[in-house]
Amino acid sequence: MPRQRPAAVLPRWLWLWFPPVLLIVIFAVRIADPAAYRTWIDGELGLIELATPLLSIIGAGFGIALVRDLAREGLSKLLIWGALLTLACIYFAGEELSWGQHLFGWSTPESVARLNDQQETNLHNMSSWLDQKPRLLLELWVLIGGIVMVLIGSRASQRLSVDVVSSWFWPTRDCLPTAILAIGIRLPERIKDLAGLESLPLEIRYSEPQEYYFALFLLLYLAALRERLRRTRH
């Protein structure tokens, strides 16, 4: 008997209809007015750069609520996992904003600037262990957990068991559209590199919207975990 695909627990507008909105907006503006795209969408304080940490902060909020609810029942693997993902969201948001530098415009201390590839107050431009490698692990989890396991049917369900890791580790269908967008958005760039093309018909920094979708993925995953825990307790 085939496994049942893990059901969605969040509102349909949030997990199904909201994820494509960013792509519709950025491509529409990019086609209609490239100058406006550079200023309002792709700039240092543009839509993508600000929306990504905002989603990460909201995701951290869901994570904190999840950890708080779990802490009442004592230490568990799910509590540790939720705490790690919450810290990841906080780190993600802080690094995207260079811990406030992009908002408040302070100068990078010389000791940090010497180590930082872009002379910013952040860690991810100092070492691949703080940037590319965690990003690769996240991308693999999004691909395998958010797409493959959802499509083949994982053991995740609306009600979870704190003691059964497979019941909560894998994402539910809530994350599927976002996972597809997070992986798919880099395909044009990767095809360009593999084919040795000089440019694409519509050039954008594809890594930036991918980071947005990573943040949205974490938000939806943590929000779904908390909702599944609530349903389990009632």
C-alpha positions as CSV (number, residue, x, y, z in Angstrom):
1,M,0.0,0.0,0.0
2,P,1.6,3.3,-1.1
3,R,2.3,5.9,1.6
4,Q,-0.1,8.8,1.9
5,R,1.4,12.2,1.0
6,P,1.8,14.4,4.1
7,A,-1.2,16.7,4.3
8,A,-1.0,20.5,4.5
9,V,-1.9,22.1,7.8
10,L,-1.5,25.8,7.1
11,P,-4.0,28.0,5.2
12,R,-4.0,27.4,1.5
13,W,-3.4,31.1,0.7
14,L,-0.1,31.0,2.7
15,W,1.5,27.8,1.4
16,L,0.1,27.6,-2.1
17,W,-0.8,31.1,-3.4
18,F,1.7,33.3,-1.5
19,P,5.0,31.8,-2.6
20,P,4.8,32.7,-6.3
21,V,4.0,36.4,-5.6
22,L,7.6,37.5,-5.3
23,L,8.6,36.0,-8.7
24,I,5.6,37.6,-10.4
25,V,6.5,41.0,-8.9
26,I,10.3,40.9,-9.6
27,F,10.0,39.6,-13.2
28,A,7.2,42.1,-14.0
29,V,9.2,45.0,-12.7
30,R,12.4,43.7,-14.3
31,I,10.7,43.6,-17.7
32,A,8.7,46.8,-17.4
33,D,11.4,49.1,-15.8
34,P,14.9,47.7,-15.3
35,A,16.0,50.9,-13.4
36,A,13.1,50.6,-10.9
37,Y,14.1,46.9,-10.5
38,R,17.6,47.8,-9.6
39,T,16.5,50.4,-7.1
40,W,13.4,49.0,-5.5
41,I,13.7,45.2,-6.0
42,D,17.4,44.3,-6.2
43,G,19.0,47.2,-4.2
44,E,20.8,46.9,-0.9
45,L,17.5,48.0,0.8
46,G,15.3,46.6,-2.0
47,L,12.3,44.3,-1.7
48,I,14.3,41.0,-1.8
49,E,17.0,42.1,0.7
50,L,14.4,43.3,3.2
51,A,11.8,40.6,2.7
52,T,14.3,37.7,3.3
53,P,15.3,38.7,6.9
54,L,11.7,39.7,7.6
55,L,10.5,36.2,6.8
56,S,13.4,34.8,8.8
57,I,12.4,36.8,11.9
58,I,8.8,35.6,11.5
59,G,10.1,32.1,11.2
60,A,12.1,32.6,14.4
61,G,9.0,33.8,16.1
62,F,7.2,30.5,15.2
63,G,10.3,28.6,16.3
64,I,10.3,30.3,19.7
65,A,6.7,29.6,20.2
66,L,7.3,25.9,19.3
67,V,10.2,25.6,21.7
68,R,8.2,27.3,24.5
69,D,5.3,24.8,24.0
70,L,7.7,21.8,23.9
71,A,9.7,23.0,26.9
72,R,6.7,22.6,29.2
73,E,6.9,18.8,28.6
74,G,10.7,18.5,29.2
75,L,13.7,17.9,26.9
76,S,13.1,16.1,23.6
77,K,14.7,15.7,20.2
78,L,12.0,17.8,18.7
79,L,12.7,20.6,21.1
80,I,16.4,20.5,20.2
81,W,15.6,20.5,16.5
82,G,13.2,23.4,16.9
83,A,15.8,25.4,18.9
84,L,18.4,24.7,16.2
85,L,16.1,25.9,13.4
86,T,15.1,29.0,15.4
87,L,18.8,29.9,15.9
88,A,19.3,29.3,12.1
89,C,16.5,31.8,11.4
90,I,18.0,34.4,13.7
91,Y,21.4,33.9,12.1
92,F,19.9,34.0,8.6
93,A,18.2,37.3,9.4
94,G,21.2,38.9,11.1
95,E,23.6,37.9,8.3
96,E,21.2,39.2,5.6
97,L,21.1,42.6,7.3
98,S,24.8,42.5,8.4
99,W,23.4,42.6,11.9
100,G,21.9,46.0,11.3
101,Q,24.6,47.6,9.2
102,H,22.4,47.7,6.1
103,L,19.7,49.5,8.1
104,F,21.8,51.9,10.2
105,G,24.8,52.4,8.0
106,W,27.7,52.1,10.5
107,S,31.2,51.6,9.3
108,T,32.7,48.1,9.5
109,P,35.4,47.8,12.1
110,E,38.9,47.5,10.5
111,S,39.5,44.1,12.3
112,V,36.3,42.7,10.7
113,A,36.9,44.4,7.3
114,R,40.2,42.7,6.9
115,L,38.6,39.3,7.2
116,N,35.4,40.0,5.3
117,D,35.4,39.7,1.5
118,Q,32.9,42.6,1.1
119,Q,34.0,44.6,4.1
120,E,30.7,44.1,5.9
121,T,29.8,43.3,9.5
122,N,28.8,39.7,9.0
123,L,30.2,36.2,9.2
124,H,29.2,34.6,5.9
125,N,31.7,36.6,3.8
126,M,34.5,35.3,6.0
127,S,34.4,31.6,5.5
128,S,32.7,29.0,3.3
129,W,31.9,27.1,6.5
130,L,29.6,30.0,7.5
131,D,28.1,30.5,4.0
132,Q,28.4,28.0,1.1
133,K,28.5,24.8,3.2
134,P,25.4,25.6,5.4
135,R,23.7,26.8,2.3
136,L,24.4,23.5,0.5
137,L,23.0,21.5,3.4
138,L,19.9,23.6,3.5
139,E,19.4,23.3,-0.3
140,L,19.8,19.5,0.0
141,W,17.2,19.4,2.8
142,V,14.8,21.6,0.8
143,L,15.3,19.3,-2.3
144,I,15.0,16.0,-0.5
145,G,12.7,16.8,2.3
146,G,10.6,19.5,0.7
147,I,10.1,17.9,-2.7
148,V,11.2,14.3,-3.0
149,M,9.9,13.0,0.4
150,V,6.6,14.9,0.0
151,L,6.0,13.5,-3.5
152,I,6.8,9.9,-2.6
153,G,5.0,10.2,0.7
154,S,6.8,10.5,4.0
155,R,5.6,9.6,7.4
156,A,4.8,13.2,8.3
157,S,1.2,13.8,9.1
158,Q,-1.1,16.4,10.6
159,R,-0.6,14.9,14.0
160,L,3.0,14.2,15.2
161,S,4.7,12.1,17.8
162,V,7.4,13.9,19.6
163,D,9.3,10.7,20.2
164,V,9.1,9.5,16.5
165,V,11.6,11.5,14.5
166,S,10.2,10.6,11.1
167,S,6.8,12.0,12.1
168,W,8.2,15.5,12.4
169,F,11.6,15.8,10.6
170,W,10.2,15.6,7.1
171,P,8.2,18.6,5.9
172,T,4.5,18.4,5.0
173,R,2.9,19.5,1.8
174,D,2.9,23.1,3.2
175,C,6.5,23.5,2.0
176,L,6.2,21.9,-1.4
177,P,5.5,25.0,-3.6
178,T,8.2,27.0,-1.8
179,A,10.7,24.1,-2.1
180,I,10.1,23.8,-5.9
181,L,10.6,27.6,-6.3
182,A,13.7,27.6,-4.1
183,I,15.3,24.9,-6.2
184,G,13.9,25.9,-9.6
185,I,14.9,29.6,-9.4
186,R,18.6,28.7,-9.8
187,L,18.1,26.5,-12.8
188,P,18.5,29.2,-15.4
189,E,21.8,30.3,-13.8
190,R,23.1,26.8,-13.7
191,I,22.1,26.0,-17.2
192,K,23.9,29.2,-18.3
193,D,27.1,28.0,-16.5
194,L,26.8,24.4,-17.9
195,A,26.2,25.6,-21.5
196,G,28.8,28.3,-21.3
197,L,26.4,31.1,-22.2
198,E,27.5,34.7,-21.8
199,S,24.1,35.9,-20.7
200,L,20.4,35.0,-20.3
201,P,17.4,36.7,-22.0
202,L,16.4,37.9,-18.5
203,E,19.3,38.5,-16.2
204,I,18.7,38.8,-12.4
205,R,20.7,37.7,-9.4
206,Y,19.0,34.4,-9.0
207,S,20.8,33.6,-5.7
208,E,18.9,36.4,-3.9
209,P,15.3,35.2,-4.6
210,Q,16.6,31.7,-3.7
211,E,17.6,33.0,-0.3
212,Y,14.1,34.5,0.0
213,Y,12.5,31.1,-0.6
214,F,14.9,29.4,1.8
215,A,13.6,31.8,4.5
216,L,10.0,31.2,3.5
217,F,10.6,27.5,3.6
218,L,11.9,27.7,7.2
219,L,9.0,29.9,8.2
220,L,6.4,27.5,6.7
221,Y,8.2,24.4,8.2
222,L,8.3,25.9,11.7
223,A,4.7,27.2,11.4
224,A,3.5,23.8,10.3
225,L,5.4,22.1,13.1
226,R,3.7,24.3,15.7
227,E,0.3,23.8,14.1
228,R,0.8,20.0,14.0
229,L,1.9,20.0,17.7
230,R,-1.2,22.0,18.6
231,R,-3.5,19.5,16.8
232,T,-1.7,16.6,18.5
233,R,-2.3,18.2,22.0
234,H,-6.0,18.8,21.4
